[in-house]
Amino acid sequence: MGAILGAALADAGAEPTLIDVSGPLVDRIRADGIEVRRNGDSRVLPLPATTDPGEIGIADVVIFFVKCYHTAAAADAARSLVGPETTVVSLQNGWGNGDILAERFGADRLVVGVTYNSGTVVEPAVVAHTGAGPTFVGPWNGAGGERAEKLAELLRAGGFEATATPTVTTEIWKKLVLNAATLPTAALTGLSAGAVEAFGPMREVVDQVATEAVAVARASGYEIDLDERLGSIHAVLERAGAGKPSMLQDFEAGRRTEIDVINGAVVRAGDTAGVAVPLNGALVALVKGWERARGLAP
C-alpha cells in the first residue's frame, strides 16, 4: 500500500519518498523504480527511496503504513522528518496506531483514516493494486480538520476516492469490522478474498464475525448499521477477487500478524462493553496459536 499510495501522490504532483528498512528492496526501487499493476495494465514510476529518514529532511506529510507492531519503532525513526508544520498520518489497519503516533508527535498534527484500496506484493518493488475503494481521513482529536481536508485533496488529485470527515473514528471502526471478518478467515483457510466470498460456509462465518463486531461498536457508541456493513464487506471481497488479504500474505510469508489490533481490539472492546464475542475470540486464539507454533509471538 505504501507503493500504491506513493504512486498516487506522484501522480498528484507531490514529491514522495518511500522509506523501508529493507536495503535490498530500496536498492531495487532506486535501480528499477516501483512497478504498479492494475486491471491488466502495468506502469513503472521512478520514485526515490531510502532506508535512512535522515536523508530527507523535514517533510510536509509523513504517512505510516507499517504493521501495527512496528508503529512505535517507525515513529521513533521518523522523528527527523517531522517539523513544526508537518502533518502525521496513519492509514494503517486496526485500532491503536493513533494513540502511539499522538504520543510521539502530538494529537494536533495527527490525521488518521482508513482506505479500502488493497494491494498484493508480486515480487520486491512490484505490487498489484488489486482493489480500489474509498479512503476516509480525519483529525485525531476532532479539531484541525484543515490538515485532513488538504490530505484528501491531494489523494483525490492522485486518483483516489478520498473524503475528509470529522467522524473518522466511526469509519475506522467500520473498517475494523471488515478486517475482523475477512482477514483471519482468509489467512486460516488460504482463500483469496474472492474465494472467501464464493464459498457459502465462509460467507456465513464472515457474517457472524462481523455481526459480533458491529454489536461491540454500537455498544461502544459508534453508529454502525449491520446491513450496510455486511453489504459493503461482500462487495469488497468480490471486487478484490484473487487479491490476497494482508493477513493471508503474513501467513504465506511466515511473519507475525496484526490480529492483536484487529479481532483482539474487538475482544477488548467487547469485554469493556459487556458484549460477548466468542467467534472473534476463537479467531484470535487460532491465529495466535499459529504464531506461537512458529515462534513469532509468546
N, C-alpha and C positions, 0 to 999 in steps of 0.2 A: 504493500500500500504506500510505503514511502516513495518508491519509484514511480508509481502511478500518479501520486499527488505531485511529485516533483515535476513530472512531465506536464501536468496541467498548469502548474504555476509558471513554467517556462512559456507555455502557450499564451498565458495571460500577460506576458511581457515582464514578469518578475525575473530575478536572477537567483534561482535556488541553488543551494549546495547540499549534496547528500552527505550524511555523516554515518559511518558504520565502524564497528570495532574490528571487522574482518579486513586485514590487509590485502589478501588475495582478491577479495571482491572489489575493494576500492581500486586496486591496480587494474582490474579488468574494466571497470567503468571508465577509468581515465584513458585506457587504451582504445576501447571499443564503443563507449557510450552505453546508454541504457536502451534496450530493445523492449518496446511495449506492443503486445499483440492483442488485437480485439476484433471479433467478428470476421476472422479470416484475413485481416489486414495486419501489417507489421510496419513499425517505424522505429528508427534509431535516433535518439537525442544525445548530443554530446554534453551531458551535464557534468559540472565539476563535482568531485567527491574527495573526501578526506577521512582519515582516522583521527585527526587532531583538530578539535574545535578551535584551538588557539590560533590556527592558521587563518581563520575567517575574520575575526574582529567582531565588533558589535553588530547584531542583526536587527532588522526591523521586526521580524517574526521568527519564533523558534517553535517548530511543530514536533511533538513527540509521537512516535509510532512504535515504540519498543514494547516488548512484553511487559506485563504489569510488574513482574518481579525484578525487572531491570530499571524501573522508573526512577528510583532513588539514585542509583549509580549514574544513570544517564543525566539526571538533573544536576548532580554534582559536577560531572564532566562538562556540562554546557554552561557553567557559570560565566565563562569569559565571553559568551555570546550575548548576554543579557545586560543591556544598559538601562538608563532611566526611562526611556520611551519604548522599550521592547515589549511586544505582546507575546506571551507564552501560551501555547495551545496544546490541548490534548484531544486527539480523536481516537483514543485507544479503547479497546474493549473493556467491559467490566465496570465495577464500582469501586472507587477508592483512589484512582490515579490523581484526581483533582486535589484531594487532601494533601498528597505528597508534594505536588507542584506548588500549591498555595503556601505550604510551609516553607518551601525553599525560596520562592520568588515573590510572595505576597499575593493576596487574593485580588487586589485591584487590577492587576495586569493580566490575570488569567482568563482565558476563553476555553470553554470545554464544549464537547459536542460528540456527535456520532455520525458515521457515514454508512450508507447501505450499498456502497460500492464494494466489490470484492476482487481479490486478486490471488493468483497462484504463481509460485516460483517455478518456472520451467527448467531453468539452469541459472547459475550465477550471472547476474546482470541481464537476465531475460525473464520478463514477467508477462503473464496473461491477465488482462483485465477482463475477468470472467463475468462480472455483473455490474450494471450501472443502476444507481438509485439515488434517492435524495440524501443530502447532508444537512444536518441541523447544528448550529453553533449558538452559543450564548455566553454571557458573562457569568463567571463562577459565583460572584457574590450578589448578583441581581442588579448591580449598578455598572456603569461604564459600557453600556451597550454599543457605543460607537466603535469600540475595538472589534466586537463581533460582527457588526454590520460591514466594516471595512474588509474583514476576512471573507465574509460571504460574497461581497462584490468581487473580490479577487478570484475566488473559486468559480464564480459564475463566468467571469471573463476567460477562465481556463476550460470551460465546457462542463463544469459540474452543475448539477441542480442543487443550489445551496440557499438556505434560509436562516436568517438570524432571528432568534426567539428568546424572550425573557424567561420562558418556562422550559429552558433546556434540560433541567434535571428530570422533568417528565419524559422528555424524548430519550434521555439516557436510560431510564427505566424501561421504556418501550423496547429499546434495542437490547437491553438486558434480558427481557422476556424472550425475544427471538433467539439470542445466543444460548440461553439456558436450555431452550427446547431443541435446538438444532446442532450445536457444536459437539456435545458429548455423545449424542445419538449417532452422528456420523462417524466420530472417532472410534467408538466402541464396535461399530459394525463394519467399518471400512467402506461405507457407501458414500458416493458423491452427493452433493446437495440434491440434484435432480433424482437420483436413485432413492434417496430417503423419501422424497415426495411421491415417487411412483409406487412405493411398496406400502400397501394399505395398513398392515400392522404397525409399521413405523410411523405412519401419519397419525395413527391413534395415540401412540406414545408421545409424539411431539405435542399433540393437542392437550394431553393430560398434564405434561410437564408445564406447558405454557399456562394452563388454567390455574395450577398451583401458584405460579409466579405472579400472575395478574391478581390473584386474591391477596397475596402479600403486598403488592404495590398499592392496591386500593386501601388495604388496612393501614398502610403507611402514609396515606394522604395524597396519593397520586391518582388523578382521574384518568384511568385507562380502561377502554372498552374491550371486553374479551373478544367479541365477534370481530371487531376491527383488527385486533392483534392476530387472531387465527387466520383471517383472510390475508393479511399482509405477509405473515410467515410463509404460507403456502405459495404466494406469488413470488416471494424472494427465492424460495427453493427451486421453483420451476424456472425462473429466469437464470439462476446460476448454473443449471444444467450439470455438465460434467465437472464444474468447478469443485475443488476440494475445500471444505470449510477449514478454518485455521487450526482447529484442534485436531482434525484428521491429519493435516500437514505436520503438526507437532508429533503425533503418534508415529507417522512414517519416518520422520527424522530422528526419532528416539530421544526427544527432548521434553523437558518439563512443560506442562500445560498451564493455562490460566484458569483452571477450574475453581481456584480459591476465590477469585473476584467475579465469577460468573454464577454458577449454581451455588457455590459457597456463600456468595453475597445474598442470594435468595434465602438460603437456610438461616443465616444470621438474622436477616430482617424478619423472617418468619418467627424465629424464636422471640424477638423483641415484640412483635405484634401479636403473638399468641396464635399464629396460623400454622397448622400442620402442613408440612411439605415432604411427605415420605418419598416421592419419586425423585425430587431434587436431591434429597439426602442420599438416596441409593446411588444416583449418578456420581455424586461427589465421592462416595466410598469406592465405587468401581474404578473411577479414573485415578484416585489416589492410590488404590491398590496396584494398578498398572504402573504408576510412577515408582512406588516402593519396590516392586519386583525388579525394577531396572536401576535402582539406586539413585533415582532422580529427586526423591523427596523423602523425609523421615516418615 
